[in-house]
Amino acid sequence: MSPRAAGQPVPKAITPLAIGPLMIDPPVLQAPMAGYTNYAFRQVVREFGGAGLLATEMIAARSAAWLETNRGEHPDRLWGVREEPRPLAVQMWDNDPDNLAAVGRRLARDFQVSVVDLNFGCPVRQVTEKAHSGSWLLRDPARVAQIVARVVEACGDTPVTAKIRLGCSESCRTAVEVAQRVEEAGAACLTVHGRVAAQYFKGRADWEAIREVKQSVTRLPVVGNGDITSAETAVARLRESGVDGVMVARECLSKPWIFAQIAAILRGKPKPPDPSPAAQKELVLHHYDLVCRRFGVPRGTLLMRKFACSYAQGIPGAREFRGQVSRVTSQTEFLEVVKRFFPGTAVAKAAG
């Protein structure tokens, strides 16, 4: 018996997310995360498939003077962007409309990125209190609108999007007004994280507040973000909250295959299982190889420590593994710790 025949509500049909001329299908986005979403990580996500739009780490517009002189690419934050498959978004932050417009113009014209995203949601004090940027700007919706309008003008045909939180604090929830100003300023899409900046990542994301933001605008597509902890959660939020898309952040660091699982469910197919323990071990080593190819073995080993800690979610002895892998300083040490603890090895199975 069909859901309609049984008198049950028919699930919301999922349609592609329109960001200007781009059609993001499925409407599932990988969040930009500082220190994590570099080219190596994006390549891993892309190999699994399922993410409709990938994003770089955020860049500081005020520190982007290298754009004017460097004929190549930024050594870290824009690694691989010129040759990488599209669609791809680059996120930037600052509080100066002229700086942001200048960098946005270069990203659109010279790097030919698919989307230029403006960060009004970062809660880190170095960005907020010291630089009066990120989520600090949510207390001034007019300033946010001024920045968006200036960058939209500078980027021409390249869509400009924005990412916000619900406000600076519980006593300063400005998301609805900011969303309306962002829409009026010509943004192509808005992502809303369901916490105020003062919460950082504590507590629960308020998806009812995200729904209210969506209902407050008329044409602006809204993407919801916060506490997407499984493929099923992502699909439920997309179908029940009225948003046009969902953005996955921290969960994809430990499960880059989550996008493929979400896409399968949205298309009415069985959810693919998590990779086997042995396959997850090989994934860690593959990611390590990608990082070392770029940065060399010594620096690549140090950079990979945080990624290995993320991948450890759910493995036997995860706490001890994180404690040891976070202190390795050589390739030999890294490989030995992975071999000893990670699923798919005889030692790990015995420990389990």
N, C-alpha and C positions, 0 to 999 in steps of 0.2 A: 504494500500500500504506500502511495507517495505521501510526503509530508503534507501536501495541500489537501489530499483526500482524507487524511487523518485529522484535519483541523489544526495542524501545527503550522507555525510561521515558516514560510519559505525563506531559506537563507538568502542574504543579500548577494546579488550577482556581483562578481568581482570584475571590474573593468580596468584597463590600463590607466595609469596615472599620466595626465597631460601636464608637462612642464614646458610651457611655451610650445614650440613645434615638436618637442620630444615626446614620444610615447613610451613610458616606462612600464614594461610588461615582463614579469609580474610587478605590481606596485609595491615592491619590497626593496628597501634601501639599506645599504651598509653605512653605518654612522662614521663620520670622521672622528678619529680618536688620536689625540696627540701622543706620539711615542709608539704607536702601534700600527696604524693603517698605512704603512709605507708600501712600496711597490711589491716587496716579497710577500707580505700578507695579502695584498690585493690579488696577486697572482694565484695564491693558494685558493682564495675564495672563487676566483674565476674558473679555476680548474674543476671545482665541484659544481659550479653553475648555480642558477636560481636567483641570483641577486639582480634586480632590474637596474640599479644604479649604484656604482661604487664611488667612494670619495677618498681623497688624500687626507693626510694630517692637515690641521689648520696652519696657515702661515701668518706671520705678523707683517702687515702692510708697512708698518713704520721701519721694519728691518729689511725691506726688500729692495734696497738700493742696488743689489747685485743684478736685478733685472735689467738695469740700464747699461751694465757693462759686460755681464757674463753672457757670452754667446751660447753657452751650453745650458745646463740645467742646474738648479739648486742642488748642492751635494747630498742633501738628505730629504727635505720635505717634498721636493718635486722630482725626485728620482724616478725616471722611467715615464714621466707624464707625456713627453712629446710623442713617443712611439706606441704608447699603450692603447689597446683597443678602447673604443668608445661604446656607450656613453660613460663619461667620467666627470665628476664634480671636484672642484678645488675650493676649499673653504679658507677664508681669511678673516682677520680681526683687526680692529683699530677703532678710534673714535673720530678720526679726521676724514671728512668726506672726500677731500682732494687726494689724500694718500690712497684711500681705498679705490677711488675712481681711476687713478693712474695705474695701480697694480691690476685692477680688474680689466682695464683696457689691454694691458699686455697679456694677461692670461687668455683673454678672448681672441686677440689678434695673432699673437706670436705662438702661444701654446695651443691655441684652438681647442680649448677645453669645452666640454658640452654644457656645463653649468658653472656659474660663479656663485658661491654661497657665502653669505655674511653671517658671522657668528655673533649673536646677541644672547647667548645662553651660557657661555663658559663661567663657572662659579669660582675658579681658582683666583686667589687673592692677588697673585702677581699680575693677572689680567684685569681684575676688577678694581681693587683698592689702589694699586700702584699705577695702573695705566688708564683707569676709568673707561674700560672697554668691556666687551663681553656682556654678561648679565647686568653689570652696573648701569648700562644704558637703558635698561627697562624702566627706570624711574623717570625717563624723559622720552615719551613716545614721539614727540615732535622731532627730537634729534634723530631717533631711529628712522623716521620717515624721510628726513632730509638726507641721511646717508643712503638709504635705499634708492631714492629718486636720482641722486647724483651718480650712483654706480650703474643703475639701469640705463641712464643716458650714455655713460661712457662705454658700456659693453655692447651697444648696438643690438644686433640680432641674437646675441648669446643670452639665454635666460638667466636672470638673477633671482636667487632664492634667499631665504633667511631662516635661521634656526633660533628659537627663543625658549625660555622657560616660562613658568606661570607668572613670575614676577621676581623681585629681589628678595622678598620675605613674605610671610603670611599677612603682614599689615600693608604690603605694597604689591598686591596682585594686579598687574596691569596688562595681562596677556590679551584680553579682549580688545582694549583700546589700541594696543600695539598692533594686533592683527589687522584691525580696520585701517590703521594708518599705513601699514605695509601694503595692504591691498590697494589703497588709493595711490601709493607711490609707484605702483607698476610692477611689483614683484610677481614672479611666475608661480611661486609655491611657498608655503610656510610649513616648517616642521616645529612641533610643539612638544617639548619634554615636560612630562606631567609632575614636575616638582618645582618649588621655588628655589632660588639660588642658595639661600641659607641652609637648605637641607643637604646640599651636595648630592650624595647618592643614598642618604638614609631615608627610612620610612618607605611608604608605598607611593608609586606614581598615581596621580589622580586623573584617571581616564574620563571621569565625568566632567572635570574641568576642561579637558581636551575637547570633549564633545561640545561644550558651551562655546569654546573658541571657534570651532567649525561652524556652529550655527550662527555665529555673529557676523560672518562674512558672506558675501553673495556669489562671488566668482572665484575667489582664491582657493586653489586646492590646498588641503591641510593634511599633513603627515603626522601621525602620532608616534611618540617615542617614550619608552620607559617601562622597565620590568617585562620585557619580552624574553621570557625564560625558556620557551619551547616553541616548536613549530605550531603546536595546537593553540598556544596562547596568541601567537601572531595572527593566526587565521581568525580566532574568536574576536580579537580587538578590531580587526579590519572589517568584520561582518557586523559587529554589534555597536561600534562607537560612532559610526557615521563618517569616519575619516576616509580620505581618498587613498591613503597608503600608510605603511608602517615602516619604521626604521629600527633596525636591530643594532645594538651597541655591544655591551660587555659580553653577552652570551656567545656572540660569534667569535670571540677571541679563543674560547675553549672548544667551540664547535663550528668551525667555518663551513661545515656541510649543512648547517641549519637552513640556509637559504634554499638549497635544493629540496629539502624536506618541506618547507613552506610552499614552494612552487608546485610540488607534486600534489599536495592536499588541495590547493586552490584550483588545480586542473582536474580534480576528481579522481586522482590516481592514488594508489597506496603509498603511504609514507615510506621512503627508503629507510632501511635500518641504519643505525650509526655504524661507521666503519668498524671492522673487527679490531681487537686489541693489537694484533700484529700490524694491521694497516695504519692504525693511529701512531704506532711507533715509527713506521716508515714515513708518515706525514711529518713528524717532528724532525726527522733527519733530512727530509726533502726541504723543509722550511729553513733549516740550519744551513744547508748547502746554498740556497738562494741568497741568504744574508752574507755568507762568507765570500761568495763570488763577487759581491758588490764591495764589501768593506775589508776583505782580507780575513784570514782566520783569527788573528788575535782580537781585532775589534769585533768581528762577527760573533765570536764566542761570547763576548761580554754583552752584546746587544741581544743575543738569543736567549739569555737567561730568563728575561721577563716573559718571553713567549712560551718557553718551556714550562714556566710556572703556571701559565694560563691553561696550557694543554693538559696539565696534571689533574684537572678536575675529575674526580671520580675514580682515579686509579688507586690500587691498594698502596698504602703507605704514602699518600699524597703529601701530607705535612712534612714528613722526613725528606721526601724527594725535593720539595720546594726549598727546604733548608739547605740541602746539599747543592742543588743545581744553581742556586742563587749565589754561591760562593766559588764556582769553578772559574779558573783563569786560563785554562788551556783546552785545546781540542781533545786531547787524551782524557782529561778529567771529565769533560762534557759527555763524550761518548760512553765512558765507563758508567757514569751516573744514569744515563738513559738506559743502557743495557741492563743495569742492576735493578732498576725500579719500574721501568715503563712496561705496560702490558705487552704480552707477546713474547716475553722472555721466560726462560725456565725459572729464574729467581723470583720474578714477579708472580708467576702462577703459584709457586710454592708458598710465597708470603701471603697470597690471597686465601 
